[in-house]
Amino acid sequence: MRSVMQVTGLGRSTIYRLIASHEFPSPVRLTSRAVAWRSSDIDAWSETRPVAAH
């Protein structure tokens, strides 16, 4: 979760809210208490996000 938060710039609750609304990749269950995200899923999601202009 920490690395996903760092890569996306999103908070934990925002990530889970986006998962619930099917706007963010679902995690993969590793064990009964651990999940992870595929880096390819996060990369693909990131490419669909609008680019901020500064």
mmCIF entry with sequence, helices, sheets and N, C-alpha, C, O atoms, coordinates in Angstrom:
data_MODEL
# 
_entry.id   MODEL 
# 
_entity.id                         1 
_entity.type                       polymer 
_entity.pdbx_number_of_molecules   1 
# 
_entity_poly.entity_id                      1 
_entity_poly.type                           'polypeptide(L)' 
_entity_poly.nstd_linkage                   no 
_entity_poly.nstd_monomer                   no 
_entity_poly.pdbx_seq_one_letter_code       MRSVMQVTGLGRSTIYRLIASHEFPSPVRLTSRAVAWRSSDIDAWSETRPVAAH 
_entity_poly.pdbx_seq_one_letter_code_can   MRSVMQVTGLGRSTIYRLIASHEFPSPVRLTSRAVAWRSSDIDAWSETRPVAAH 
_entity_poly.pdbx_strand_id                 A 
# 
loop_
_entity_poly_seq.entity_id 
_entity_poly_seq.num 
_entity_poly_seq.mon_id 
_entity_poly_seq.hetero 
1 1  MET n 
1 2  ARG n 
1 3  SER n 
1 4  VAL n 
1 5  MET n 
1 6  GLN n 
1 7  VAL n 
1 8  THR n 
1 9  GLY n 
1 10 LEU n 
1 11 GLY n 
1 12 ARG n 
1 13 SER n 
1 14 THR n 
1 15 ILE n 
1 16 TYR n 
1 17 ARG n 
1 18 LEU n 
1 19 ILE n 
1 20 ALA n 
1 21 SER n 
1 22 HIS n 
1 23 GLU n 
1 24 PHE n 
1 25 PRO n 
1 26 SER n 
1 27 PRO n 
1 28 VAL n 
1 29 ARG n 
1 30 LEU n 
1 31 THR n 
1 32 SER n 
1 33 ARG n 
1 34 ALA n 
1 35 VAL n 
1 36 ALA n 
1 37 TRP n 
1 38 ARG n 
1 39 SER n 
1 40 SER n 
1 41 ASP n 
1 42 ILE n 
1 43 ASP n 
1 44 ALA n 
1 45 TRP n 
1 46 SER n 
1 47 GLU n 
1 48 THR n 
1 49 ARG n 
1 50 PRO n 
1 51 VAL n 
1 52 ALA n 
1 53 ALA n 
1 54 HIS n 
# 
_struct_asym.id          A 
_struct_asym.entity_id   1 
# 
loop_
_struct_conf.conf_type_id 
_struct_conf.id 
_struct_conf.pdbx_PDB_helix_id 
_struct_conf.beg_label_comp_id 
_struct_conf.beg_label_asym_id 
_struct_conf.beg_label_seq_id 
_struct_conf.pdbx_beg_PDB_ins_code 
_struct_conf.end_label_comp_id 
_struct_conf.end_label_asym_id 
_struct_conf.end_label_seq_id 
_struct_conf.pdbx_end_PDB_ins_code 
_struct_conf.beg_auth_comp_id 
_struct_conf.beg_auth_asym_id 
_struct_conf.beg_auth_seq_id 
_struct_conf.end_auth_comp_id 
_struct_conf.end_auth_asym_id 
_struct_conf.end_auth_seq_id 
_struct_conf.pdbx_PDB_helix_class 
_struct_conf.details 
_struct_conf.pdbx_PDB_helix_length 
HELX_P HELX_P1 AA1 ARG A 2  ? THR A 8  ? ARG A 2  THR A 8  1 ? 7  
HELX_P HELX_P2 AA2 ARG A 12 ? ALA A 20 ? ARG A 12 ALA A 20 1 ? 9  
HELX_P HELX_P3 AA3 SER A 39 ? THR A 48 ? SER A 39 THR A 48 1 ? 10 
# 
_struct_conf_type.id          HELX_P 
_struct_conf_type.criteria    ? 
_struct_conf_type.reference   ? 
# 
_struct_sheet.id               AA1 
_struct_sheet.type             ? 
_struct_sheet.number_strands   2 
_struct_sheet.details          ? 
# 
_struct_sheet_order.sheet_id     AA1 
_struct_sheet_order.range_id_1   1 
_struct_sheet_order.range_id_2   2 
_struct_sheet_order.offset       ? 
_struct_sheet_order.sense        anti-parallel 
# 
loop_
_struct_sheet_range.sheet_id 
_struct_sheet_range.id 
_struct_sheet_range.beg_label_comp_id 
_struct_sheet_range.beg_label_asym_id 
_struct_sheet_range.beg_label_seq_id 
_struct_sheet_range.pdbx_beg_PDB_ins_code 
_struct_sheet_range.end_label_comp_id 
_struct_sheet_range.end_label_asym_id 
_struct_sheet_range.end_label_seq_id 
_struct_sheet_range.pdbx_end_PDB_ins_code 
_struct_sheet_range.beg_auth_comp_id 
_struct_sheet_range.beg_auth_asym_id 
_struct_sheet_range.beg_auth_seq_id 
_struct_sheet_range.end_auth_comp_id 
_struct_sheet_range.end_auth_asym_id 
_struct_sheet_range.end_auth_seq_id 
AA1 1 VAL A 28 ? ARG A 29 ? VAL A 28 ARG A 29 
AA1 2 VAL A 35 ? ALA A 36 ? VAL A 35 ALA A 36 
# 
loop_
_atom_site.group_PDB 
_atom_site.id 
_atom_site.type_symbol 
_atom_site.label_atom_id 
_atom_site.label_alt_id 
_atom_site.label_comp_id 
_atom_site.label_asym_id 
_atom_site.label_entity_id 
_atom_site.label_seq_id 
_atom_site.pdbx_PDB_ins_code 
_atom_site.Cartn_x 
_atom_site.Cartn_y 
_atom_site.Cartn_z 
_atom_site.occupancy 
_atom_site.B_iso_or_equiv 
_atom_site.pdbx_formal_charge 
_atom_site.auth_seq_id 
_atom_site.auth_comp_id 
_atom_site.auth_asym_id 
_atom_site.auth_atom_id 
_atom_site.pdbx_PDB_model_num 
ATOM 1   N N  . MET A 1 1  ? 0.824   -1.191  0.000   1.00 0.00 ? 1  MET A N  1 
ATOM 2   C CA . MET A 1 1  ? 0.000   0.000   0.000   1.00 0.00 ? 1  MET A CA 1 
ATOM 3   C C  . MET A 1 1  ? 0.867   1.253   0.000   1.00 0.00 ? 1  MET A C  1 
ATOM 4   O O  . MET A 1 1  ? 0.568   2.222   -0.698  1.00 0.00 ? 1  MET A O  1 
ATOM 5   N N  . ARG A 1 2  ? 1.936   1.231   0.781   1.00 0.00 ? 2  ARG A N  1 
ATOM 6   C CA . ARG A 1 2  ? 2.782   2.433   0.848   1.00 0.00 ? 2  ARG A CA 1 
ATOM 7   C C  . ARG A 1 2  ? 3.342   2.808   -0.520  1.00 0.00 ? 2  ARG A C  1 
ATOM 8   O O  . ARG A 1 2  ? 3.327   3.976   -0.908  1.00 0.00 ? 2  ARG A O  1 
ATOM 9   N N  . SER A 1 3  ? 3.830   1.816   -1.237  1.00 0.00 ? 3  SER A N  1 
ATOM 10  C CA . SER A 1 3  ? 4.421   2.131   -2.545  1.00 0.00 ? 3  SER A CA 1 
ATOM 11  C C  . SER A 1 3  ? 3.357   2.581   -3.535  1.00 0.00 ? 3  SER A C  1 
ATOM 12  O O  . SER A 1 3  ? 3.627   3.442   -4.372  1.00 0.00 ? 3  SER A O  1 
ATOM 13  N N  . VAL A 1 4  ? 2.155   2.020   -3.461  1.00 0.00 ? 4  VAL A N  1 
ATOM 14  C CA . VAL A 1 4  ? 1.060   2.458   -4.336  1.00 0.00 ? 4  VAL A CA 1 
ATOM 15  C C  . VAL A 1 4  ? 0.696   3.900   -4.008  1.00 0.00 ? 4  VAL A C  1 
ATOM 16  O O  . VAL A 1 4  ? 0.450   4.699   -4.911  1.00 0.00 ? 4  VAL A O  1 
ATOM 17  N N  . MET A 1 5  ? 0.661   4.235   -2.726  1.00 0.00 ? 5  MET A N  1 
ATOM 18  C CA . MET A 1 5  ? 0.361   5.613   -2.321  1.00 0.00 ? 5  MET A CA 1 
ATOM 19  C C  . MET A 1 5  ? 1.438   6.570   -2.813  1.00 0.00 ? 5  MET A C  1 
ATOM 20  O O  . MET A 1 5  ? 1.127   7.681   -3.244  1.00 0.00 ? 5  MET A O  1 
ATOM 21  N N  . GLN A 1 6  ? 2.700   6.154   -2.753  1.00 0.00 ? 6  GLN A N  1 
ATOM 22  C CA . GLN A 1 6  ? 3.786   7.013   -3.220  1.00 0.00 ? 6  GLN A CA 1 
ATOM 23  C C  . GLN A 1 6  ? 3.740   7.202   -4.727  1.00 0.00 ? 6  GLN A C  1 
ATOM 24  O O  . GLN A 1 6  ? 3.929   8.316   -5.216  1.00 0.00 ? 6  GLN A O  1 
ATOM 25  N N  . VAL A 1 7  ? 3.495   6.140   -5.461  1.00 0.00 ? 7  VAL A N  1 
ATOM 26  C CA . VAL A 1 7  ? 3.477   6.212   -6.922  1.00 0.00 ? 7  VAL A CA 1 
ATOM 27  C C  . VAL A 1 7  ? 2.298   7.037   -7.424  1.00 0.00 ? 7  VAL A C  1 
ATOM 28  O O  . VAL A 1 7  ? 2.445   7.828   -8.355  1.00 0.00 ? 7  VAL A O  1 
ATOM 29  N N  . THR A 1 8  ? 1.127   6.855   -6.809  1.00 0.00 ? 8  THR A N  1 
ATOM 30  C CA . THR A 1 8  ? -0.075  7.524   -7.299  1.00 0.00 ? 8  THR A CA 1 
ATOM 31  C C  . THR A 1 8  ? -0.285  8.899   -6.685  1.00 0.00 ? 8  THR A C  1 
ATOM 32  O O  . THR A 1 8  ? -0.946  9.750   -7.281  1.00 0.00 ? 8  THR A O  1 
ATOM 33  N N  . GLY A 1 9  ? 0.267   9.123   -5.504  1.00 0.00 ? 9  GLY A N  1 
ATOM 34  C CA . GLY A 1 9  ? 0.018   10.382  -4.801  1.00 0.00 ? 9  GLY A CA 1 
ATOM 35  C C  . GLY A 1 9  ? -1.342  10.408  -4.131  1.00 0.00 ? 9  GLY A C  1 
ATOM 36  O O  . GLY A 1 9  ? -1.802  11.464  -3.696  1.00 0.00 ? 9  GLY A O  1 
ATOM 37  N N  . LEU A 1 10 ? -1.990  9.255   -4.045  1.00 0.00 ? 10 LEU A N  1 
ATOM 38  C CA . LEU A 1 10 ? -3.316  9.162   -3.434  1.00 0.00 ? 10 LEU A CA 1 
ATOM 39  C C  . LEU A 1 10 ? -3.204  8.599   -2.026  1.00 0.00 ? 10 LEU A C  1 
ATOM 40  O O  . LEU A 1 10 ? -2.257  7.882   -1.704  1.00 0.00 ? 10 LEU A O  1 
ATOM 41  N N  . GLY A 1 11 ? -4.183  8.931   -1.191  1.00 0.00 ? 11 GLY A N  1 
ATOM 42  C CA . GLY A 1 11 ? -4.243  8.386   0.150   1.00 0.00 ? 11 GLY A CA 1 
ATOM 43  C C  . GLY A 1 11 ? -4.941  7.038   0.168   1.00 0.00 ? 11 GLY A C  1 
ATOM 44  O O  . GLY A 1 11 ? -5.598  6.648   -0.797  1.00 0.00 ? 11 GLY A O  1 
ATOM 45  N N  . ARG A 1 12 ? -4.788  6.337   1.276   1.00 0.00 ? 12 ARG A N  1 
ATOM 46  C CA . ARG A 1 12 ? -5.364  5.002   1.432   1.00 0.00 ? 12 ARG A CA 1 
ATOM 47  C C  . ARG A 1 12 ? -6.875  5.003   1.220   1.00 0.00 ? 12 ARG A C  1 
ATOM 48  O O  . ARG A 1 12 ? -7.395  4.165   0.482   1.00 0.00 ? 12 ARG A O  1 
ATOM 49  N N  . SER A 1 13 ? -7.573  5.917   1.849   1.00 0.00 ? 13 SER A N  1 
ATOM 50  C CA . SER A 1 13 ? -9.040  5.929   1.721   1.00 0.00 ? 13 SER A CA 1 
ATOM 51  C C  . SER A 1 13 ? -9.475  6.273   0.306   1.00 0.00 ? 13 SER A C  1 
ATOM 52  O O  . SER A 1 13 ? -10.484 5.755   -0.172  1.00 0.00 ? 13 SER A O  1 
ATOM 53  N N  . THR A 1 14 ? -8.732  7.135   -0.371  1.00 0.00 ? 14 THR A N  1 
ATOM 54  C CA . THR A 1 14 ? -9.055  7.479   -1.760  1.00 0.00 ? 14 THR A CA 1 
ATOM 55  C C  . THR A 1 14 ? -8.859  6.263   -2.662  1.00 0.00 ? 14 THR A C  1 
ATOM 56  O O  . THR A 1 14 ? -9.677  6.006   -3.545  1.00 0.00 ? 14 THR A O  1 
ATOM 57  N N  . ILE A 1 15 ? -7.797  5.529   -2.446  1.00 0.00 ? 15 ILE A N  1 
ATOM 58  C CA . ILE A 1 15 ? -7.552  4.330   -3.253  1.00 0.00 ? 15 ILE A CA 1 
ATOM 59  C C  . ILE A 1 15 ? -8.700  3.347   -3.083  1.00 0.00 ? 15 ILE A C  1 
ATOM 60  O O  . ILE A 1 15 ? -9.221  2.832   -4.072  1.00 0.00 ? 15 ILE A O  1 
ATOM 61  N N  . TYR A 1 16 ? -9.103  3.080   -1.843  1.00 0.00 ? 16 TYR A N  1 
ATOM 62  C CA . TYR A 1 16 ? -10.185 2.120   -1.614  1.00 0.00 ? 16 TYR A CA 1 
ATOM 63  C C  . TYR A 1 16 ? -11.530 2.641   -2.126  1.00 0.00 ? 16 TYR A C  1 
ATOM 64  O O  . TYR A 1 16 ? -12.368 1.856   -2.567  1.00 0.00 ? 16 TYR A O  1 
ATOM 65  N N  . ARG A 1 17 ? -11.738 3.946   -2.070  1.00 0.00 ? 17 ARG A N  1 
ATOM 66  C CA . ARG A 1 17 ? -12.974 4.519   -2.632  1.00 0.00 ? 17 ARG A CA 1 
ATOM 67  C C  . ARG A 1 17 ? -12.997 4.336   -4.145  1.00 0.00 ? 17 ARG A C  1 
ATOM 68  O O  . ARG A 1 17 ? -14.036 3.995   -4.711  1.00 0.00 ? 17 ARG A O  1 
ATOM 69  N N  . LEU A 1 18 ? -11.859 4.561   -4.808  1.00 0.00 ? 18 LEU A N  1 
ATOM 70  C CA . LEU A 1 18 ? -11.776 4.374   -6.257  1.00 0.00 ? 18 LEU A CA 1 
ATOM 71  C C  . LEU A 1 18 ? -11.923 2.899   -6.645  1.00 0.00 ? 18 LEU A C  1 
ATOM 72  O O  . LEU A 1 18 ? -12.509 2.590   -7.682  1.00 0.00 ? 18 LEU A O  1 
ATOM 73  N N  . ILE A 1 19 ? -11.398 1.994   -5.827  1.00 0.00 ? 19 ILE A N  1 
ATOM 74  C CA . ILE A 1 19 ? -11.579 0.563   -6.091  1.00 0.00 ? 19 ILE A CA 1 
ATOM 75  C C  . ILE A 1 19 ? -13.061 0.213   -6.018  1.00 0.00 ? 19 ILE A C  1 
ATOM 76  O O  . ILE A 1 19 ? -13.571 -0.519  -6.866  1.00 0.00 ? 19 ILE A O  1 
ATOM 77  N N  . ALA A 1 20 ? -13.754 0.736   -5.006  1.00 0.00 ? 20 ALA A N  1 
ATOM 78  C CA . ALA A 1 20 ? -15.177 0.449   -4.835  1.00 0.00 ? 20 ALA A CA 1 
ATOM 79  C C  . ALA A 1 20 ? -16.008 0.962   -6.004  1.00 0.00 ? 20 ALA A C  1 
ATOM 80  O O  . ALA A 1 20 ? -17.026 0.365   -6.354  1.00 0.00 ? 20 ALA A O  1 
ATOM 81  N N  . SER A 1 21 ? -15.579 2.061   -6.606  1.00 0.00 ? 21 SER A N  1 
ATOM 82  C CA . SER A 1 21 ? -16.318 2.617   -7.742  1.00 0.00 ? 21 SER A CA 1 
ATOM 83  C C  . SER A 1 21 ? -15.749 2.127   -9.086  1.00 0.00 ? 21 SER A C  1 
ATOM 84  O O  . SER A 1 21 ? -16.102 2.650   -10.143 1.00 0.00 ? 21 SER A O  1 
ATOM 85  N N  . HIS A 1 22 ? -14.877 1.129   -9.032  1.00 0.00 ? 22 HIS A N  1 
ATOM 86  C CA . HIS A 1 22 ? -14.286 0.511   -10.227 1.00 0.00 ? 22 HIS A CA 1 
ATOM 87  C C  . HIS A 1 22 ? -13.482 1.500   -11.067 1.00 0.00 ? 22 HIS A C  1 
ATOM 88  O O  . HIS A 1 22 ? -13.446 1.394   -12.293 1.00 0.00 ? 22 HIS A O  1 
ATOM 89  N N  . GLU A 1 23 ? -12.838 2.463   -10.403 1.00 0.00 ? 23 GLU A N  1 
ATOM 90  C CA . GLU A 1 23 ? -12.013 3.459   -11.088 1.00 0.00 ? 23 GLU A CA 1 
ATOM 91  C C  . GLU A 1 23 ? -10.521 3.263   -10.823 1.00 0.00 ? 23 GLU A C  1 
ATOM 92  O O  . GLU A 1 23 ? -9.698  4.063   -11.269 1.00 0.00 ? 23 GLU A O  1 
ATOM 93  N N  . PHE A 1 24 ? -10.175 2.205   -10.100 1.00 0.00 ? 24 PHE A N  1 
ATOM 94  C CA . PHE A 1 24 ? -8.784  1.923   -9.751  1.00 0.00 ? 24 PHE A CA 1 
ATOM 95  C C  . PHE A 1 24 ? -8.610  0.408   -9.791  1.00 0.00 ? 24 PHE A C  1 
ATOM 96  O O  . PHE A 1 24 ? -9.541  -0.323  -9.451  1.00 0.00 ? 24 PHE A O  1 
ATOM 97  N N  . PRO A 1 25 ? -7.435  -0.082  -10.199 1.00 0.00 ? 25 PRO A N  1 
ATOM 98  C CA . PRO A 1 25 ? -7.233  -1.534  -10.269 1.00 0.00 ? 25 PRO A CA 1 
ATOM 99  C C  . PRO A 1 25 ? -7.432  -2.208  -8.913  1.00 0.00 ? 25 PRO A C  1 
ATOM 100 O O  . PRO A 1 25 ? -7.027  -1.681  -7.877  1.00 0.00 ? 25 PRO A O  1 
ATOM 101 N N  . SER A 1 26 ? -8.051  -3.360  -8.937  1.00 0.00 ? 26 SER A N  1 
ATOM 102 C CA . SER A 1 26 ? -8.239  -4.132  -7.714  1.00 0.00 ? 26 SER A CA 1 
ATOM 103 C C  . SER A 1 26 ? -6.924  -4.789  -7.315  1.00 0.00 ? 26 SER A C  1 
ATOM 104 O O  . SER A 1 26 ? -6.114  -5.150  -8.168  1.00 0.00 ? 26 SER A O  1 
ATOM 105 N N  . PRO A 1 27 ? -6.722  -4.941  -6.013  1.00 0.00 ? 27 PRO A N  1 
ATOM 106 C CA . PRO A 1 27 ? -5.504  -5.617  -5.563  1.00 0.00 ? 27 PRO A CA 1 
ATOM 107 C C  . PRO A 1 27 ? -5.602  -7.122  -5.773  1.00 0.00 ? 27 PRO A C  1 
ATOM 108 O O  . PRO A 1 27 ? -6.685  -7.674  -5.972  1.00 0.00 ? 27 PRO A O  1 
ATOM 109 N N  . VAL A 1 28 ? -4.456  -7.760  -5.725  1.00 0.00 ? 28 VAL A N  1 
ATOM 110 C CA . VAL A 1 28 ? -4.363  -9.212  -5.818  1.00 0.00 ? 28 VAL A CA 1 
ATOM 111 C C  . VAL A 1 28 ? -4.102  -9.730  -4.405  1.00 0.00 ? 28 VAL A C  1 
ATOM 112 O O  . VAL A 1 28 ? -3.185  -9.264  -3.727  1.00 0.00 ? 28 VAL A O  1 
ATOM 113 N N  . ARG A 1 29 ? -4.906  -10.692 -3.965  1.00 0.00 ? 29 ARG A N  1 
ATOM 114 C CA . ARG A 1 29 ? -4.734  -11.233 -2.616  1.00 0.00 ? 29 ARG A CA 1 
ATOM 115 C C  . ARG A 1 29 ? -3.527  -12.162 -2.594  1.00 0.00 ? 29 ARG A C  1 
ATOM 116 O O  . ARG A 1 29 ? -3.440  -13.103 -3.383  1.00 0.00 ? 29 ARG A O  1 
ATOM 117 N N  . LEU A 1 30 ? -2.589  -11.887 -1.675  1.00 0.00 ? 30 LEU A N  1 
ATOM 118 C CA . LEU A 1 30 ? -1.393  -12.712 -1.516  1.00 0.00 ? 30 LEU A CA 1 
ATOM 119 C C  . LEU A 1 30 ? -1.599  -13.765 -0.434  1.00 0.00 ? 30 LEU A C  1 
ATOM 120 O O  . LEU A 1 30 ? -1.274  -14.938 -0.617  1.00 0.00 ? 30 LEU A O  1 
ATOM 121 N N  . THR A 1 31 ? -2.140  -13.330 0.685   1.00 0.00 ? 31 THR A N  1 
ATOM 122 C CA . THR A 1 31 ? -2.483  -14.215 1.793   1.00 0.00 ? 31 THR A CA 1 
ATOM 123 C C  . THR A 1 31 ? -3.809  -13.733 2.348   1.00 0.00 ? 31 THR A C  1 
ATOM 124 O O  . THR A 1 31 ? -4.422  -12.819 1.795   1.00 0.00 ? 31 THR A O  1 
ATOM 125 N N  . SER A 1 32 ? -4.255  -14.339 3.435   1.00 0.00 ? 32 SER A N  1 
ATOM 126 C CA . SER A 1 32 ? -5.533  -13.924 4.012   1.00 0.00 ? 32 SER A CA 1 
ATOM 127 C C  . SER A 1 32 ? -5.493  -12.493 4.537   1.00 0.00 ? 32 SER A C  1 
ATOM 128 O O  . SER A 1 32 ? -6.541  -11.866 4.693   1.00 0.00 ? 32 SER A O  1 
ATOM 129 N N  . ARG A 1 33 ? -4.291  -11.961 4.813   1.00 0.00 ? 33 ARG A N  1 
ATOM 130 C CA . ARG A 1 33 ? -4.176  -10.606 5.355   1.00 0.00 ? 33 ARG A CA 1 
ATOM 131 C C  . ARG A 1 33 ? -3.323  -9.664  4.517   1.00 0.00 ? 33 ARG A C  1 
ATOM 132 O O  . ARG A 1 33 ? -3.057  -8.537  4.936   1.00 0.00 ? 33 ARG A O  1 
ATOM 133 N N  . ALA A 1 34 ? -2.893  -10.106 3.344   1.00 0.00 ? 34 ALA A N  1 
ATOM 134 C CA . ALA A 1 34 ? -2.003  -9.273  2.538   1.00 0.00 ? 34 ALA A CA 1 
ATOM 135 C C  . ALA A 1 34 ? -2.496  -9.189  1.096   1.00 0.00 ? 34 ALA A C  1 
ATOM 136 O O  . ALA A 1 34 ? -2.908  -10.182 0.496   1.00 0.00 ? 34 ALA A O  1 
ATOM 137 N N  . VAL A 1 35 ? -2.441  -7.967  0.563   1.00 0.00 ? 35 VAL A N  1 
ATOM 138 C CA . VAL A 1 35 ? -2.771  -7.746  -0.838  1.00 0.00 ? 35 VAL A CA 1 
ATOM 139 C C  . VAL A 1 35 ? -1.647  -6.954  -1.486  1.00 0.00 ? 35 VAL A C  1 
ATOM 140 O O  . VAL A 1 35 ? -0.828  -6.336  -0.805  1.00 0.00 ? 35 VAL A O  1 
ATOM 141 N N  . ALA A 1 36 ? -1.621  -6.983  -2.814  1.00 0.00 ? 36 ALA A N  1 
ATOM 142 C CA . ALA A 1 36 ? -0.637  -6.211  -3.568  1.00 0.00 ? 36 ALA A CA 1 
ATOM 143 C C  . ALA A 1 36 ? -1.262  -5.825  -4.894  1.00 0.00 ? 36 ALA A C  1 
ATOM 144 O O  . ALA A 1 36 ? -2.271  -6.394  -5.309  1.00 0.00 ? 36 ALA A O  1 
ATOM 145 N N  . TRP A 1 37 ? -0.659  -4.863  -5.546  1.00 0.00 ? 37 TRP A N  1 
ATOM 146 C CA . TRP A 1 37 ? -1.120  -4.448  -6.866  1.00 0.00 ? 37 TRP A CA 1 
ATOM 147 C C  . TRP A 1 37 ? -0.058  -4.799  -7.884  1.00 0.00 ? 37 TRP A C  1 
ATOM 148 O O  . TRP A 1 37 ? 1.136   -4.716  -7.599  1.00 0.00 ? 37 TRP A O  1 
ATOM 149 N N  . ARG A 1 38 ? -0.491  -5.193  -9.073  1.00 0.00 ? 38 ARG A N  1 
ATOM 150 C CA . ARG A 1 38 ? 0.448   -5.428  -10.168 1.00 0.00 ? 38 ARG A CA 1 
ATOM 151 C C  . ARG A 1 38 ? 0.947   -4.063  -10.651 1.00 0.00 ? 38 ARG A C  1 
ATOM 152 O O  . ARG A 1 38 ? 0.154   -3.145  -10.859 1.00 0.00 ? 38 ARG A O  1 
ATOM 153 N N  . SER A 1 39 ? 2.236   -3.939  -10.823 1.00 0.00 ? 39 SER A N  1 
ATOM 154 C CA . SER A 1 39 ? 2.781   -2.661  -11.285 1.00 0.00 ? 39 SER A CA 1 
ATOM 155 C C  . SER A 1 39 ? 2.253   -2.323  -12.672 1.00 0.00 ? 39 SER A C  1 
ATOM 156 O O  . SER A 1 39 ? 2.060   -1.149  -12.989 1.00 0.00 ? 39 SER A O  1 
ATOM 157 N N  . SER A 1 40 ? 2.019   -3.328  -13.498 1.00 0.00 ? 40 SER A N  1 
ATOM 158 C CA . SER A 1 40 ? 1.477   -3.064  -14.838 1.00 0.00 ? 40 SER A CA 1 
ATOM 159 C C  . SER A 1 40 ? 0.066   -2.483  -14.754 1.00 0.00 ? 40 SER A C  1 
ATOM 160 O O  . SER A 1 40 ? -0.298  -1.632  -15.566 1.00 0.00 ? 40 SER A O  1 
ATOM 161 N N  . ASP A 1 41 ? -0.734  -2.935  -13.779 1.00 0.00 ? 41 ASP A N  1 
ATOM 162 C CA . ASP A 1 41 ? -2.080  -2.379  -13.593 1.00 0.00 ? 41 ASP A CA 1 
ATOM 163 C C  . ASP A 1 41 ? -2.011  -0.916  -13.149 1.00 0.00 ? 41 ASP A C  1 
ATOM 164 O O  . ASP A 1 41 ? -2.783  -0.079  -13.617 1.00 0.00 ? 41 ASP A O  1 
ATOM 165 N N  . ILE A 1 42 ? -1.085  -0.622  -12.248 1.00 0.00 ? 42 ILE A N  1 
ATOM 166 C CA . ILE A 1 42 ? -0.931  0.759   -11.764 1.00 0.00 ? 42 ILE A CA 1 
ATOM 167 C C  . ILE A 1 42 ? -0.423  1.647   -12.894 1.00 0.00 ? 42 ILE A C  1 
ATOM 168 O O  . ILE A 1 42 ? -0.888  2.776   -13.051 1.00 0.00 ? 42 ILE A O  1 
ATOM 169 N N  . ASP A 1 43 ? 0.522   1.152   -13.677 1.00 0.00 ? 43 ASP A N  1 
ATOM 170 C CA . ASP A 1 43 ? 1.051   1.925   -14.813 1.00 0.00 ? 43 ASP A CA 1 
ATOM 171 C C  . ASP A 1 43 ? -0.045  2.216   -15.835 1.00 0.00 ? 43 ASP A C  1 
ATOM 172 O O  . ASP A 1 43 ? -0.160  3.338   -16.329 1.00 0.00 ? 43 ASP A O  1 
ATOM 173 N N  . ALA A 1 44 ? -0.845  1.204   -16.147 1.00 0.00 ? 44 ALA A N  1 
ATOM 174 C CA . ALA A 1 44 ? -1.930  1.390   -17.117 1.00 0.00 ? 44 ALA A CA 1 
ATOM 175 C C  . ALA A 1 44 ? -2.957  2.390   -16.589 1.00 0.00 ? 44 ALA A C  1 
ATOM 176 O O  . ALA A 1 44 ? -3.449  3.228   -17.345 1.00 0.00 ? 44 ALA A O  1 
ATOM 177 N N  . TRP A 1 45 ? -3.283  2.310   -15.305 1.00 0.00 ? 45 TRP A N  1 
ATOM 178 C CA . TRP A 1 45 ? -4.227  3.249   -14.694 1.00 0.00 ? 45 TRP A CA 1 
ATOM 179 C C  . TRP A 1 45 ? -3.653  4.665   -14.760 1.00 0.00 ? 45 TRP A C  1 
ATOM 180 O O  . TRP A 1 45 ? -4.367  5.613   -15.087 1.00 0.00 ? 45 TRP A O  1 
ATOM 181 N N  . SER A 1 46 ? -2.393  4.801   -14.457 1.00 0.00 ? 46 SER A N  1 
ATOM 182 C CA . SER A 1 46 ? -1.729  6.106   -14.433 1.00 0.00 ? 46 SER A CA 1 
ATOM 183 C C  . SER A 1 46 ? -1.751  6.763   -15.810 1.00 0.00 ? 46 SER A C  1 
ATOM 184 O O  . SER A 1 46 ? -1.905  7.980   -15.912 1.00 0.00 ? 46 SER A O  1 
ATOM 185 N N  . GLU A 1 47 ? -1.601  5.977   -16.858 1.00 0.00 ? 47 GLU A N  1 
ATOM 186 C CA . GLU A 1 47 ? -1.609  6.528   -18.210 1.00 0.00 ? 47 GLU A CA 1 
ATOM 187 C C  . GLU A 1 47 ? -2.976  7.053   -18.639 1.00 0.00 ? 47 GLU A C  1 
ATOM 188 O O  . GLU A 1 47 ? -3.070  7.867   -19.558 1.00 0.00 ? 47 GLU A O  1 
ATOM 189 N N  . THR A 1 48 ? -4.030  6.590   -17.979 1.00 0.00 ? 48 THR A N  1 
ATOM 190 C CA . THR A 1 48 ? -5.369  7.057   -18.314 1.00 0.00 ? 48 THR A CA 1 
ATOM 191 C C  . THR A 1 48 ? -5.740  8.336   -17.576 1.00 0.00 ? 48 THR A C  1 
ATOM 192 O O  . THR A 1 48 ? -6.762  8.952   -17.879 1.00 0.00 ? 48 THR A O  1 
ATOM 193 N N  . ARG A 1 49 ? -4.929  8.738   -16.620 1.00 0.00 ? 49 ARG A N  1 
ATOM 194 C CA . ARG A 1 49 ? -5.217  9.941   -15.826 1.00 0.00 ? 49 ARG A CA 1 
ATOM 195 C C  . ARG A 1 49 ? -4.852  11.196  -16.605 1.00 0.00 ? 49 ARG A C  1 
ATOM 196 O O  . ARG A 1 49 ? -3.884  11.190  -17.366 1.00 0.00 ? 49 ARG A O  1 
ATOM 197 N N  . PRO A 1 50 ? -5.606  12.261  -16.429 1.00 0.00 ? 50 PRO A N  1 
ATOM 198 C CA . PRO A 1 50 ? -5.251  13.508  -17.109 1.00 0.00 ? 50 PRO A CA 1 
ATOM 199 C C  . PRO A 1 50 ? -3.944  14.088  -16.568 1.00 0.00 ? 50 PRO A C  1 
ATOM 200 O O  . PRO A 1 50 ? -3.617  13.928  -15.392 1.00 0.00 ? 50 PRO A O  1 
ATOM 201 N N  . VAL A 1 51 ? -3.219  14.750  -17.431 1.00 0.00 ? 51 VAL A N  1 
ATOM 202 C CA . VAL A 1 51 ? -1.952  15.371  -17.047 1.00 0.00 ? 51 VAL A CA 1 
ATOM 203 C C  . VAL A 1 51 ? -2.241  16.777  -16.534 1.00 0.00 ? 51 VAL A C  1 
ATOM 204 O O  . VAL A 1 51 ? -2.963  17.546  -17.167 1.00 0.00 ? 51 VAL A O  1 
ATOM 205 N N  . ALA A 1 52 ? -1.670  17.098  -15.386 1.00 0.00 ? 52 ALA A N  1 
ATOM 206 C CA . ALA A 1 52 ? -1.862  18.425  -14.799 1.00 0.00 ? 52 ALA A CA 1 
ATOM 207 C C  . ALA A 1 52 ? -0.919  19.420  -15.489 1.00 0.00 ? 52 ALA A C  1 
ATOM 208 O O  . ALA A 1 52 ? 0.268   19.148  -15.668 1.00 0.00 ? 52 ALA A O  1 
ATOM 209 N N  . ALA A 1 53 ? -1.460  20.553  -15.863 1.00 0.00 ? 53 ALA A N  1 
ATOM 210 C CA . ALA A 1 53 ? -0.645  21.599  -16.477 1.00 0.00 ? 53 ALA A CA 1 
ATOM 211 C C  . ALA A 1 53 ? -0.321  22.654  -15.418 1.00 0.00 ? 53 ALA A C  1 
ATOM 212 O O  . ALA A 1 53 ? -1.216  23.176  -14.753 1.00 0.00 ? 53 ALA A O  1 
ATOM 213 N N  . HIS A 1 54 ? 0.951   22.954  -15.273 1.00 0.00 ? 54 HIS A N  1 
ATOM 214 C CA . HIS A 1 54 ? 1.370   23.968  -14.278 1.00 0.00 ? 54 HIS A CA 1 
ATOM 215 C C  . HIS A 1 54 ? 1.884   25.178  -14.978 1.00 0.00 ? 54 HIS A C  1 
ATOM 216 O O  . HIS A 1 54 ? 2.285   26.144  -14.329 1.00 0.00 ? 54 HIS A O  1 
# 
